[in-house]
Amino acid sequence: MLRRAAGVMIENAGWPQRRRLEELELAVYKLSGYPKELRLSDGSTVLVRPMVPADAKELLAFFQRVPDEERYFLKDSVVSESVINGWANHLDYDRALPLLAFDGERICADGVLIRHRGDARSHYAEVRIVVDPEYRRHSLGTAIMRAAIDIAWDAEIDAVQIEFVDGIQDDARKAALTFGGEEAGTLKDAVRDHSGSPHDVVFMRIPLGRSWQWSRY
């Protein structure tokens, strides 16, 4: 049985206003611990919480700080104001749960937990992570990846899947390996970079069984 978080009150300076989780249509994920602080490897902290519509402007600014050669491999045109506003205006946490990390008012990482609606794929979720270049040496990507995976585990999802562009997203791939990631397959020459050079896409799966439960303590 999936756990529900509806009706939990959250109040924190990181939220644009006081909200009830039930107003944000959270029917699948257990989020009573959010907003929450994550401590990074340099001792600093960031605030992590689900995205709300008022975050659109700052989220666009965040993606504009990501190098173009990295944005090129993302699945959406993330520097398009209409794309970002579309996300903000049609948040569906049952389908895609965006987690944003804040350093003050600045978004420094975006993690998305994507749940598949079809019964055949409902036992696993997909995780996508993007981190501001200025914060990558402090294990922020690893921390927000773990936060997303923990939410998936709380929802009793069996595994999460992450895909990486070989030679481009190798640091994130290493982070997945630290969480017990297993290579599930490779698409040879699946994407091309700006210069036309091909890159493989590697799929990794992280099982969320008893071993993940033990890793949380």
Secondary structure, 3 states (H helix, E strand, C coil): CCCCCCCCEECCCCCCCCEEHHHHCCCCCCCCCCCEEEECCCCCEEEEEECCHHHHHHHHHHHHHCCHHHHCCCCCCCCCHHHHHHHHHCCCCCCEEEEEEEECCEEEEEEEEEECCCHHHCCEEEEEEEECHHHHHHCHHHHHHHHHHHHHHHCCCCEEEEEEECCCCHHHHHHHHHCCCEEEEEEEEEEECCCCCEEEEEEEEEECCHHHHHHCC
